[in-house]
Amino acid sequence: MTKEFKSFDEQIKILKDRHLVIDDEDKVKNILTFHNYYNVINGYKTIFCYYDEYNNEYFFEGTNFDEIYALYCFDRELRSIIFKYTLEIENSLRTIISHTFSKYHGAENYMRYSNFDILDYDSASKKNISRRAEYINELISNIQMDLARSITKKDYINHYIVRYGYVPLWVLVNNISFSRLSTFYKLMKQSERVEVSKY
């Protein structure tokens, strides 16, 4: 079953037929023009709706379009605030991880296997030690691929490679995904992870 195209006037009629109160049709048409019926209505209607015995969906009596739109705006603003501070946290983590690792291993030693937590403890099983070795090797390999792809795309990466022969970790951390950074942190030596976590 395919959905047919509906004009804004038709969308408003559908909403009214489902008992949604619309005080200003021009205002609603303008909102739907710029914010999309699906995003505003389908994204937030659940708490305002019920189904009759024939499984037809209606809005509770007195439900106003402005209430649904206010919830949509609130959610959008909340996501914006969360995203802003998530970026700040991510930037701080990149800085703290690179600073801590570089303090103990130097700026260029993130490709050295022995600088990670290799689980050579008596309590670790051979299987876990082997698995950790695979993770570390995979991380180093992925970082090398990230760098290789970035040499021609990012001037600052190319600059460090050409001029110094390596890219310092505090530069590299801005060029890898947050997922890769998370893996990097997970594979750092335990004492260094603890130091990072204290921040």
Biotite code that builds the C-alpha atoms (Angstrom):
import biotite.structure as struc

atoms = struc.array([
    struc.Atom([0.000, 0.000, 0.000], chain_id="A", res_id=1, res_name="MET", atom_name="CA", element="C"),
    struc.Atom([1.531, 3.306, -1.057], chain_id="A", res_id=2, res_name="THR", atom_name="CA", element="C"),
    struc.Atom([0.979, 6.696, 0.496], chain_id="A", res_id=3, res_name="LYS", atom_name="CA", element="C"),
    struc.Atom([-0.483, 9.279, -1.843], chain_id="A", res_id=4, res_name="GLU", atom_name="CA", element="C"),
    struc.Atom([0.765, 12.835, -2.047], chain_id="A", res_id=5, res_name="PHE", atom_name="CA", element="C"),
    struc.Atom([-1.360, 15.251, -0.025], chain_id="A", res_id=6, res_name="LYS", atom_name="CA", element="C"),
    struc.Atom([-1.359, 19.026, -0.379], chain_id="A", res_id=7, res_name="SER", atom_name="CA", element="C"),
    struc.Atom([-1.037, 21.105, 2.774], chain_id="A", res_id=8, res_name="PHE", atom_name="CA", element="C"),
    struc.Atom([-4.775, 21.857, 2.620], chain_id="A", res_id=9, res_name="ASP", atom_name="CA", element="C"),
    struc.Atom([-5.495, 18.119, 2.395], chain_id="A", res_id=10, res_name="GLU", atom_name="CA", element="C"),
    struc.Atom([-3.169, 17.431, 5.313], chain_id="A", res_id=11, res_name="GLN", atom_name="CA", element="C"),
    struc.Atom([-4.995, 20.018, 7.420], chain_id="A", res_id=12, res_name="ILE", atom_name="CA", element="C"),
    struc.Atom([-8.368, 18.496, 6.458], chain_id="A", res_id=13, res_name="LYS", atom_name="CA", element="C"),
    struc.Atom([-7.155, 15.045, 7.535], chain_id="A", res_id=14, res_name="ILE", atom_name="CA", element="C"),
    struc.Atom([-6.090, 16.450, 10.890], chain_id="A", res_id=15, res_name="LEU", atom_name="CA", element="C"),
    struc.Atom([-9.417, 18.202, 11.395], chain_id="A", res_id=16, res_name="LYS", atom_name="CA", element="C"),
    struc.Atom([-11.332, 15.058, 10.376], chain_id="A", res_id=17, res_name="ASP", atom_name="CA", element="C"),
    struc.Atom([-9.402, 13.259, 13.111], chain_id="A", res_id=18, res_name="ARG", atom_name="CA", element="C"),
    struc.Atom([-10.650, 15.904, 15.589], chain_id="A", res_id=19, res_name="HIS", atom_name="CA", element="C"),
    struc.Atom([-7.460, 17.958, 15.951], chain_id="A", res_id=20, res_name="LEU", atom_name="CA", element="C"),
    struc.Atom([-8.243, 21.568, 16.844], chain_id="A", res_id=21, res_name="VAL", atom_name="CA", element="C"),
    struc.Atom([-6.642, 24.016, 14.411], chain_id="A", res_id=22, res_name="ILE", atom_name="CA", element="C"),
    struc.Atom([-7.152, 27.681, 15.286], chain_id="A", res_id=23, res_name="ASP", atom_name="CA", element="C"),
    struc.Atom([-5.157, 29.240, 12.441], chain_id="A", res_id=24, res_name="ASP", atom_name="CA", element="C"),
    struc.Atom([-4.942, 27.238, 9.214], chain_id="A", res_id=25, res_name="GLU", atom_name="CA", element="C"),
    struc.Atom([-2.465, 29.636, 7.588], chain_id="A", res_id=26, res_name="ASP", atom_name="CA", element="C"),
    struc.Atom([-0.113, 29.296, 10.558], chain_id="A", res_id=27, res_name="LYS", atom_name="CA", element="C"),
    struc.Atom([-0.378, 25.467, 10.465], chain_id="A", res_id=28, res_name="VAL", atom_name="CA", element="C"),
    struc.Atom([0.181, 25.435, 6.702], chain_id="A", res_id=29, res_name="LYS", atom_name="CA", element="C"),
    struc.Atom([3.324, 27.522, 7.198], chain_id="A", res_id=30, res_name="ASN", atom_name="CA", element="C"),
    struc.Atom([4.600, 25.142, 9.909], chain_id="A", res_id=31, res_name="ILE", atom_name="CA", element="C"),
    struc.Atom([3.930, 22.077, 7.750], chain_id="A", res_id=32, res_name="LEU", atom_name="CA", element="C"),
    struc.Atom([5.675, 23.768, 4.823], chain_id="A", res_id=33, res_name="THR", atom_name="CA", element="C"),
    struc.Atom([8.920, 24.161, 6.724], chain_id="A", res_id=34, res_name="PHE", atom_name="CA", element="C"),
    struc.Atom([8.833, 21.370, 9.289], chain_id="A", res_id=35, res_name="HIS", atom_name="CA", element="C"),
    struc.Atom([7.165, 18.466, 7.493], chain_id="A", res_id=36, res_name="ASN", atom_name="CA", element="C"),
    struc.Atom([3.896, 16.770, 8.469], chain_id="A", res_id=37, res_name="TYR", atom_name="CA", element="C"),
    struc.Atom([5.664, 13.505, 9.263], chain_id="A", res_id=38, res_name="TYR", atom_name="CA", element="C"),
    struc.Atom([8.162, 15.127, 11.646], chain_id="A", res_id=39, res_name="ASN", atom_name="CA", element="C"),
    struc.Atom([5.620, 17.214, 13.537], chain_id="A", res_id=40, res_name="VAL", atom_name="CA", element="C"),
    struc.Atom([2.510, 15.043, 13.570], chain_id="A", res_id=41, res_name="ILE", atom_name="CA", element="C"),
    struc.Atom([3.710, 11.440, 13.303], chain_id="A", res_id=42, res_name="ASN", atom_name="CA", element="C"),
    struc.Atom([6.668, 12.095, 15.561], chain_id="A", res_id=43, res_name="GLY", atom_name="CA", element="C"),
    struc.Atom([4.600, 13.445, 18.469], chain_id="A", res_id=44, res_name="TYR", atom_name="CA", element="C"),
    struc.Atom([0.964, 12.382, 18.065], chain_id="A", res_id=45, res_name="LYS", atom_name="CA", element="C"),
    struc.Atom([1.112, 9.194, 20.169], chain_id="A", res_id=46, res_name="THR", atom_name="CA", element="C"),
    struc.Atom([0.274, 10.766, 23.533], chain_id="A", res_id=47, res_name="ILE", atom_name="CA", element="C"),
    struc.Atom([-2.565, 12.774, 21.956], chain_id="A", res_id=48, res_name="PHE", atom_name="CA", element="C"),
    struc.Atom([-4.307, 9.926, 20.109], chain_id="A", res_id=49, res_name="CYS", atom_name="CA", element="C"),
    struc.Atom([-6.627, 6.988, 20.648], chain_id="A", res_id=50, res_name="TYR", atom_name="CA", element="C"),
    struc.Atom([-8.140, 4.318, 18.376], chain_id="A", res_id=51, res_name="TYR", atom_name="CA", element="C"),
    struc.Atom([-11.834, 3.602, 18.001], chain_id="A", res_id=52, res_name="ASP", atom_name="CA", element="C"),
    struc.Atom([-13.343, 0.118, 17.711], chain_id="A", res_id=53, res_name="GLU", atom_name="CA", element="C"),
    struc.Atom([-12.602, 0.118, 13.944], chain_id="A", res_id=54, res_name="TYR", atom_name="CA", element="C"),
    struc.Atom([-8.930, 0.947, 14.566], chain_id="A", res_id=55, res_name="ASN", atom_name="CA", element="C"),
    struc.Atom([-9.357, 4.501, 13.251], chain_id="A", res_id=56, res_name="ASN", atom_name="CA", element="C"),
    struc.Atom([-7.010, 6.979, 14.883], chain_id="A", res_id=57, res_name="GLU", atom_name="CA", element="C"),
    struc.Atom([-8.404, 10.177, 16.452], chain_id="A", res_id=58, res_name="TYR", atom_name="CA", element="C"),
    struc.Atom([-7.055, 12.942, 18.634], chain_id="A", res_id=59, res_name="PHE", atom_name="CA", element="C"),
    struc.Atom([-8.396, 13.237, 22.165], chain_id="A", res_id=60, res_name="PHE", atom_name="CA", element="C"),
    struc.Atom([-11.111, 15.861, 22.476], chain_id="A", res_id=61, res_name="GLU", atom_name="CA", element="C"),
    struc.Atom([-9.694, 19.364, 22.719], chain_id="A", res_id=62, res_name="GLY", atom_name="CA", element="C"),
    struc.Atom([-6.215, 18.438, 21.442], chain_id="A", res_id=63, res_name="THR", atom_name="CA", element="C"),
    struc.Atom([-4.805, 21.475, 19.658], chain_id="A", res_id=64, res_name="ASN", atom_name="CA", element="C"),
    struc.Atom([-2.217, 21.507, 16.883], chain_id="A", res_id=65, res_name="PHE", atom_name="CA", element="C"),
    struc.Atom([-0.287, 24.107, 18.917], chain_id="A", res_id=66, res_name="ASP", atom_name="CA", element="C"),
    struc.Atom([0.258, 21.526, 21.690], chain_id="A", res_id=67, res_name="GLU", atom_name="CA", element="C"),
    struc.Atom([1.783, 19.019, 19.278], chain_id="A", res_id=68, res_name="ILE", atom_name="CA", element="C"),
    struc.Atom([3.941, 21.693, 17.657], chain_id="A", res_id=69, res_name="TYR", atom_name="CA", element="C"),
    struc.Atom([5.093, 22.947, 21.094], chain_id="A", res_id=70, res_name="ALA", atom_name="CA", element="C"),
    struc.Atom([6.212, 19.407, 21.970], chain_id="A", res_id=71, res_name="LEU", atom_name="CA", element="C"),
    struc.Atom([8.039, 19.157, 18.625], chain_id="A", res_id=72, res_name="TYR", atom_name="CA", element="C"),
    struc.Atom([9.818, 22.491, 19.285], chain_id="A", res_id=73, res_name="CYS", atom_name="CA", element="C"),
    struc.Atom([10.715, 21.487, 22.843], chain_id="A", res_id=74, res_name="PHE", atom_name="CA", element="C"),
    struc.Atom([12.226, 18.208, 21.648], chain_id="A", res_id=75, res_name="ASP", atom_name="CA", element="C"),
    struc.Atom([14.165, 19.941, 18.871], chain_id="A", res_id=76, res_name="ARG", atom_name="CA", element="C"),
    struc.Atom([15.578, 22.488, 21.335], chain_id="A", res_id=77, res_name="GLU", atom_name="CA", element="C"),
    struc.Atom([16.468, 19.773, 23.844], chain_id="A", res_id=78, res_name="LEU", atom_name="CA", element="C"),
    struc.Atom([18.293, 17.778, 21.134], chain_id="A", res_id=79, res_name="ARG", atom_name="CA", element="C"),
    struc.Atom([20.176, 20.932, 20.159], chain_id="A", res_id=80, res_name="SER", atom_name="CA", element="C"),
    struc.Atom([21.301, 21.552, 23.750], chain_id="A", res_id=81, res_name="ILE", atom_name="CA", element="C"),
    struc.Atom([22.330, 17.911, 24.239], chain_id="A", res_id=82, res_name="ILE", atom_name="CA", element="C"),
    struc.Atom([24.234, 17.922, 20.938], chain_id="A", res_id=83, res_name="PHE", atom_name="CA", element="C"),
    struc.Atom([26.082, 21.117, 21.888], chain_id="A", res_id=84, res_name="LYS", atom_name="CA", element="C"),
    struc.Atom([27.303, 19.730, 25.198], chain_id="A", res_id=85, res_name="TYR", atom_name="CA", element="C"),
    struc.Atom([27.991, 16.291, 23.755], chain_id="A", res_id=86, res_name="THR", atom_name="CA", element="C"),
    struc.Atom([30.400, 17.943, 21.310], chain_id="A", res_id=87, res_name="LEU", atom_name="CA", element="C"),
    struc.Atom([32.111, 19.743, 24.195], chain_id="A", res_id=88, res_name="GLU", atom_name="CA", element="C"),
    struc.Atom([32.445, 16.481, 26.138], chain_id="A", res_id=89, res_name="ILE", atom_name="CA", element="C"),
    struc.Atom([33.770, 14.706, 23.047], chain_id="A", res_id=90, res_name="GLU", atom_name="CA", element="C"),
    struc.Atom([36.375, 17.440, 22.479], chain_id="A", res_id=91, res_name="ASN", atom_name="CA", element="C"),
    struc.Atom([37.453, 17.231, 26.129], chain_id="A", res_id=92, res_name="SER", atom_name="CA", element="C"),
    struc.Atom([37.798, 13.446, 25.912], chain_id="A", res_id=93, res_name="LEU", atom_name="CA", element="C"),
    struc.Atom([39.917, 13.734, 22.776], chain_id="A", res_id=94, res_name="ARG", atom_name="CA", element="C"),
    struc.Atom([42.193, 16.212, 24.555], chain_id="A", res_id=95, res_name="THR", atom_name="CA", element="C"),
    struc.Atom([42.491, 14.285, 27.834], chain_id="A", res_id=96, res_name="ILE", atom_name="CA", element="C"),
    struc.Atom([43.085, 10.908, 26.153], chain_id="A", res_id=97, res_name="ILE", atom_name="CA", element="C"),
    struc.Atom([45.769, 12.242, 23.810], chain_id="A", res_id=98, res_name="SER", atom_name="CA", element="C"),
    struc.Atom([47.453, 14.232, 26.583], chain_id="A", res_id=99, res_name="HIS", atom_name="CA", element="C"),
    struc.Atom([47.535, 11.292, 29.000], chain_id="A", res_id=100, res_name="THR", atom_name="CA", element="C"),
    struc.Atom([48.757, 8.766, 26.434], chain_id="A", res_id=101, res_name="PHE", atom_name="CA", element="C"),
    struc.Atom([51.408, 11.165, 25.067], chain_id="A", res_id=102, res_name="SER", atom_name="CA", element="C"),
    struc.Atom([52.632, 11.964, 28.581], chain_id="A", res_id=103, res_name="LYS", atom_name="CA", element="C"),
    struc.Atom([53.618, 8.317, 29.084], chain_id="A", res_id=104, res_name="TYR", atom_name="CA", element="C"),
    struc.Atom([54.518, 7.240, 25.548], chain_id="A", res_id=105, res_name="HIS", atom_name="CA", element="C"),
    struc.Atom([55.433, 10.345, 23.560], chain_id="A", res_id=106, res_name="GLY", atom_name="CA", element="C"),
    struc.Atom([53.604, 12.067, 20.730], chain_id="A", res_id=107, res_name="ALA", atom_name="CA", element="C"),
    struc.Atom([54.300, 9.468, 18.055], chain_id="A", res_id=108, res_name="GLU", atom_name="CA", element="C"),
    struc.Atom([54.147, 6.123, 19.847], chain_id="A", res_id=109, res_name="ASN", atom_name="CA", element="C"),
    struc.Atom([50.456, 5.335, 19.390], chain_id="A", res_id=110, res_name="TYR", atom_name="CA", element="C"),
    struc.Atom([51.438, 2.803, 16.695], chain_id="A", res_id=111, res_name="MET", atom_name="CA", element="C"),
    struc.Atom([53.555, 0.785, 19.129], chain_id="A", res_id=112, res_name="ARG", atom_name="CA", element="C"),
    struc.Atom([51.798, -2.362, 20.298], chain_id="A", res_id=113, res_name="TYR", atom_name="CA", element="C"),
    struc.Atom([53.568, -2.462, 23.671], chain_id="A", res_id=114, res_name="SER", atom_name="CA", element="C"),
    struc.Atom([52.141, 0.953, 24.664], chain_id="A", res_id=115, res_name="ASN", atom_name="CA", element="C"),
    struc.Atom([48.679, -0.560, 25.011], chain_id="A", res_id=116, res_name="PHE", atom_name="CA", element="C"),
    struc.Atom([47.241, -2.860, 27.658], chain_id="A", res_id=117, res_name="ASP", atom_name="CA", element="C"),
    struc.Atom([48.360, -6.237, 26.302], chain_id="A", res_id=118, res_name="ILE", atom_name="CA", element="C"),
    struc.Atom([46.976, -8.327, 29.200], chain_id="A", res_id=119, res_name="LEU", atom_name="CA", element="C"),
    struc.Atom([50.185, -10.118, 30.035], chain_id="A", res_id=120, res_name="ASP", atom_name="CA", element="C"),
    struc.Atom([48.913, -10.772, 33.548], chain_id="A", res_id=121, res_name="TYR", atom_name="CA", element="C"),
    struc.Atom([49.031, -14.153, 35.223], chain_id="A", res_id=122, res_name="ASP", atom_name="CA", element="C"),
    struc.Atom([45.272, -14.001, 35.757], chain_id="A", res_id=123, res_name="SER", atom_name="CA", element="C"),
    struc.Atom([44.393, -13.494, 32.060], chain_id="A", res_id=124, res_name="ALA", atom_name="CA", element="C"),
    struc.Atom([43.624, -16.510, 29.906], chain_id="A", res_id=125, res_name="SER", atom_name="CA", element="C"),
    struc.Atom([45.503, -17.147, 26.677], chain_id="A", res_id=126, res_name="LYS", atom_name="CA", element="C"),
    struc.Atom([42.242, -16.627, 24.810], chain_id="A", res_id=127, res_name="LYS", atom_name="CA", element="C"),
    struc.Atom([41.742, -13.168, 26.346], chain_id="A", res_id=128, res_name="ASN", atom_name="CA", element="C"),
    struc.Atom([45.373, -12.217, 25.744], chain_id="A", res_id=129, res_name="ILE", atom_name="CA", element="C"),
    struc.Atom([45.058, -13.326, 22.114], chain_id="A", res_id=130, res_name="SER", atom_name="CA", element="C"),
    struc.Atom([41.788, -11.450, 21.662], chain_id="A", res_id=131, res_name="ARG", atom_name="CA", element="C"),
    struc.Atom([43.287, -8.270, 23.146], chain_id="A", res_id=132, res_name="ARG", atom_name="CA", element="C"),
    struc.Atom([46.264, -8.584, 20.768], chain_id="A", res_id=133, res_name="ALA", atom_name="CA", element="C"),
    struc.Atom([43.841, -8.769, 17.842], chain_id="A", res_id=134, res_name="GLU", atom_name="CA", element="C"),
    struc.Atom([42.010, -5.650, 19.042], chain_id="A", res_id=135, res_name="TYR", atom_name="CA", element="C"),
    struc.Atom([45.237, -3.688, 19.433], chain_id="A", res_id=136, res_name="ILE", atom_name="CA", element="C"),
    struc.Atom([46.518, -4.754, 16.010], chain_id="A", res_id=137, res_name="ASN", atom_name="CA", element="C"),
    struc.Atom([43.171, -3.884, 14.443], chain_id="A", res_id=138, res_name="GLU", atom_name="CA", element="C"),
    struc.Atom([43.207, -0.449, 16.106], chain_id="A", res_id=139, res_name="LEU", atom_name="CA", element="C"),
    struc.Atom([46.736, 0.293, 14.876], chain_id="A", res_id=140, res_name="ILE", atom_name="CA", element="C"),
    struc.Atom([45.822, -0.896, 11.391], chain_id="A", res_id=141, res_name="SER", atom_name="CA", element="C"),
    struc.Atom([42.684, 1.273, 11.343], chain_id="A", res_id=142, res_name="ASN", atom_name="CA", element="C"),
    struc.Atom([44.638, 4.319, 12.509], chain_id="A", res_id=143, res_name="ILE", atom_name="CA", element="C"),
    struc.Atom([47.161, 3.729, 9.716], chain_id="A", res_id=144, res_name="GLN", atom_name="CA", element="C"),
    struc.Atom([44.317, 3.534, 7.177], chain_id="A", res_id=145, res_name="MET", atom_name="CA", element="C"),
    struc.Atom([42.739, 6.712, 8.603], chain_id="A", res_id=146, res_name="ASP", atom_name="CA", element="C"),
    struc.Atom([46.063, 8.501, 8.221], chain_id="A", res_id=147, res_name="LEU", atom_name="CA", element="C"),
    struc.Atom([46.643, 7.170, 4.692], chain_id="A", res_id=148, res_name="ALA", atom_name="CA", element="C"),
    struc.Atom([43.200, 8.400, 3.593], chain_id="A", res_id=149, res_name="ARG", atom_name="CA", element="C"),
    struc.Atom([43.749, 11.787, 5.214], chain_id="A", res_id=150, res_name="SER", atom_name="CA", element="C"),
    struc.Atom([47.167, 12.619, 3.761], chain_id="A", res_id=151, res_name="ILE", atom_name="CA", element="C"),
    struc.Atom([45.710, 13.880, 0.486], chain_id="A", res_id=152, res_name="THR", atom_name="CA", element="C"),
    struc.Atom([42.480, 15.256, 1.973], chain_id="A", res_id=153, res_name="LYS", atom_name="CA", element="C"),
    struc.Atom([43.709, 17.201, 4.985], chain_id="A", res_id=154, res_name="LYS", atom_name="CA", element="C"),
    struc.Atom([46.555, 19.656, 4.641], chain_id="A", res_id=155, res_name="ASP", atom_name="CA", element="C"),
    struc.Atom([47.462, 19.615, 8.327], chain_id="A", res_id=156, res_name="TYR", atom_name="CA", element="C"),
    struc.Atom([47.905, 15.810, 8.262], chain_id="A", res_id=157, res_name="ILE", atom_name="CA", element="C"),
    struc.Atom([50.061, 16.056, 5.135], chain_id="A", res_id=158, res_name="ASN", atom_name="CA", element="C"),
    struc.Atom([52.092, 18.852, 6.776], chain_id="A", res_id=159, res_name="HIS", atom_name="CA", element="C"),
    struc.Atom([53.012, 16.707, 9.794], chain_id="A", res_id=160, res_name="TYR", atom_name="CA", element="C"),
    struc.Atom([53.806, 13.627, 7.699], chain_id="A", res_id=161, res_name="ILE", atom_name="CA", element="C"),
    struc.Atom([56.034, 15.564, 5.265], chain_id="A", res_id=162, res_name="VAL", atom_name="CA", element="C"),
    struc.Atom([57.724, 17.792, 7.831], chain_id="A", res_id=163, res_name="ARG", atom_name="CA", element="C"),
    struc.Atom([58.072, 15.479, 10.845], chain_id="A", res_id=164, res_name="TYR", atom_name="CA", element="C"),
    struc.Atom([57.439, 11.981, 9.516], chain_id="A", res_id=165, res_name="GLY", atom_name="CA", element="C"),
    struc.Atom([54.513, 11.386, 11.873], chain_id="A", res_id=166, res_name="TYR", atom_name="CA", element="C"),
    struc.Atom([51.311, 12.993, 13.136], chain_id="A", res_id=167, res_name="VAL", atom_name="CA", element="C"),
    struc.Atom([51.277, 13.777, 16.879], chain_id="A", res_id=168, res_name="PRO", atom_name="CA", element="C"),
    struc.Atom([48.494, 12.085, 18.793], chain_id="A", res_id=169, res_name="LEU", atom_name="CA", element="C"),
    struc.Atom([46.956, 15.418, 19.841], chain_id="A", res_id=170, res_name="TRP", atom_name="CA", element="C"),
    struc.Atom([46.505, 16.185, 16.118], chain_id="A", res_id=171, res_name="VAL", atom_name="CA", element="C"),
    struc.Atom([45.468, 12.662, 15.169], chain_id="A", res_id=172, res_name="LEU", atom_name="CA", element="C"),
    struc.Atom([42.617, 12.494, 17.708], chain_id="A", res_id=173, res_name="VAL", atom_name="CA", element="C"),
    struc.Atom([40.771, 15.190, 15.754], chain_id="A", res_id=174, res_name="ASN", atom_name="CA", element="C"),
    struc.Atom([40.986, 13.050, 12.623], chain_id="A", res_id=175, res_name="ASN", atom_name="CA", element="C"),
    struc.Atom([39.526, 9.784, 13.925], chain_id="A", res_id=176, res_name="ILE", atom_name="CA", element="C"),
    struc.Atom([35.940, 8.851, 14.672], chain_id="A", res_id=177, res_name="SER", atom_name="CA", element="C"),
    struc.Atom([34.588, 8.934, 18.201], chain_id="A", res_id=178, res_name="PHE", atom_name="CA", element="C"),
    struc.Atom([34.145, 5.172, 17.927], chain_id="A", res_id=179, res_name="SER", atom_name="CA", element="C"),
    struc.Atom([37.865, 4.779, 17.134], chain_id="A", res_id=180, res_name="ARG", atom_name="CA", element="C"),
    struc.Atom([38.723, 7.084, 20.037], chain_id="A", res_id=181, res_name="LEU", atom_name="CA", element="C"),
    struc.Atom([36.551, 4.952, 22.323], chain_id="A", res_id=182, res_name="SER", atom_name="CA", element="C"),
    struc.Atom([38.410, 1.809, 21.196], chain_id="A", res_id=183, res_name="THR", atom_name="CA", element="C"),
    struc.Atom([41.736, 3.602, 21.721], chain_id="A", res_id=184, res_name="PHE", atom_name="CA", element="C"),
    struc.Atom([40.709, 4.487, 25.276], chain_id="A", res_id=185, res_name="TYR", atom_name="CA", element="C"),
    struc.Atom([39.490, 0.949, 25.962], chain_id="A", res_id=186, res_name="LYS", atom_name="CA", element="C"),
    struc.Atom([42.879, -0.461, 24.903], chain_id="A", res_id=187, res_name="LEU", atom_name="CA", element="C"),
    struc.Atom([45.041, 2.000, 26.841], chain_id="A", res_id=188, res_name="MET", atom_name="CA", element="C"),
    struc.Atom([46.914, 0.697, 29.877], chain_id="A", res_id=189, res_name="LYS", atom_name="CA", element="C"),
    struc.Atom([44.642, 0.462, 32.891], chain_id="A", res_id=190, res_name="GLN", atom_name="CA", element="C"),
    struc.Atom([46.512, 3.048, 34.966], chain_id="A", res_id=191, res_name="SER", atom_name="CA", element="C"),
    struc.Atom([46.209, 5.542, 32.102], chain_id="A", res_id=192, res_name="GLU", atom_name="CA", element="C"),
    struc.Atom([42.474, 4.830, 31.683], chain_id="A", res_id=193, res_name="ARG", atom_name="CA", element="C"),
    struc.Atom([42.037, 5.477, 35.392], chain_id="A", res_id=194, res_name="VAL", atom_name="CA", element="C"),
    struc.Atom([43.898, 8.765, 35.051], chain_id="A", res_id=195, res_name="GLU", atom_name="CA", element="C"),
    struc.Atom([41.655, 9.828, 32.153], chain_id="A", res_id=196, res_name="VAL", atom_name="CA", element="C"),
    struc.Atom([38.518, 8.767, 34.038], chain_id="A", res_id=197, res_name="SER", atom_name="CA", element="C"),
    struc.Atom([39.426, 11.005, 36.975], chain_id="A", res_id=198, res_name="LYS", atom_name="CA", element="C"),
    struc.Atom([38.763, 14.020, 34.757], chain_id="A", res_id=199, res_name="TYR", atom_name="CA", element="C"),
])
